[in-house]
Amino acid sequence: MKLRRKTGYSFVNCKKALETCGGDLKQAEIWLHKEAQKEGWSKAAKLQGRKTKEGLIGLLQEGNTTVLVEVNCETDFVSRNLKFQLLVQQVALGTMMHCQTLKDQPSAYSKGFLNSSELSGLPAGPDREGSLKDQLALAI
């Protein structure tokens, strides 16, 4: 129950994780995280050709740097979900960190666009490990 409350994964998955890791809660949590990532990528591959007509736009400003990101999904029900909204925040934060590393810009104003493959390779944020691509798999 402790693992289930902490991670939010199903009872069956938590039981399997504990059996696999010999009852160690920390190891079971890590195992669950990796399995969720694998499952997320296989689901993402299946959904790849589907249309995403809904979504959210995220805006983040720090000092004189502003980023605007668009994250799409299939339905408006998904975009109202708190987990999806947190994903949009992660994407905006990862993009902001990327923009702040580009301080060597000579002009006071610069505009740039990142496509989805460039975005997915960015780090997930200061408090998260992995990339935005990993966070997407976990969200799926």
N, C-alpha and C positions, 0 to 999 in steps of 0.2 A: 504494500500500500504506500509506503514511503516513496519508493521509486516512481510509482504511478502518479502520486500527488506532485512530486517535484518535476517530472518530465511531461506529464499529460499524455503519455502513450498508453495504448490499450493494455489491459490486464494480461492478455496472451503474450504480447511483445515483451512486457516487463518480466513475466515469468520465464520466457525463453532467454532473455538477457541475463537474468540471475542464474539460471541453470548453466548457461555458457560460461559465465564468469565466476562460478563457484560461490555465489552469494555475496560477492564484493559489490557494494552499491556504487562506488566511484567508477569501477571498471564497467559495470553494467550500464551506467549512464553514458559513458564514452562509446560503448558498443551500440547502444540504441541510436545515438547521434549518427554514427557511421552508417548504420543500416537505413536510417531515415534518408540520409543523403543518397545512398544507392537506389532506394525506392523512388525518391524524388526524380532522379535522373532518368530512370526507366519510364516513369510516368510522363516526364517532360518530352522524351523522345516520341512517345505515342501521340502526344498532343501537338506536336510541332506544326503540323499543317493546318490546324484549326484557326478560325478567325478570332481575333481579339478586338472587339469593337468598343469595349468599355474600359474603364481604368481611372486612374487619378493622376493629377499633376502635383508635384511637390516643389516647393520653393523654399530655399534656405539662404539666409544672408548672414555673413560674419564680416564685420568691418566694411570694406568697400569691395567685397567679393560676394557675388550672388550666383546661385545655380538654380536652374529650372529643369526638372526631370519629368518625363512622362513614363508611367508604368501601365501597361495594358493588361487586361484580363478578358475572359469570355463573357461574364455577366455582371450586372450591377450589384448582384448579391455578394459577389466576391469582393468588389471594390468597397463595400460597406463593412467588410470584415476587419476586425482590429489587427489581425495578423498581416493582412494585405497592407493596411495603412502603415504598420511598422516596417514592412518591407520597403515601401516608398520612402520612408524616413531613412532607412539604411542606404538606399541607392543615392539619395540626396547627400547624405553625410559622406559616403565614399567618393562621390563626385567632387564635393567641396574639398576633401583632403587632397584629391588629385590636382585640383585647380590651384590650391595653395602651394603646391610644389613647383608650379610654373611661374615663380616670382621673377624670373629673369626676363619677363616681357618688357620691352623698352617703352611701350606706350602706356598711358594711364587707362586706356580702354581696350580690351581685347575680347573677341567673341570666338567661341569654338564649339564644335559639335562632336560628340562621341557617338559612334554607332553601338548597337547592342553587344557586339563582340568585344569592342574596346571597353565598354562599361563592365562587362562580366569579369574582366581580368583585374579590375581595381580591387584594392583591399576593402574588406567589409566595414572597417571602422576601427577606432582606437581601442574599443572595449571588446571587439569580436575578432576571432582568428579566422583565417581563410579569406576567400574572395567573395565578391558579390554573387558570383556564379554559385558558390556553395550555399549562400543564404537563399538563393532562388530555389535550389533543389530542396532545401529544408522546408521552405514555404509551400512548395507543391506537395 
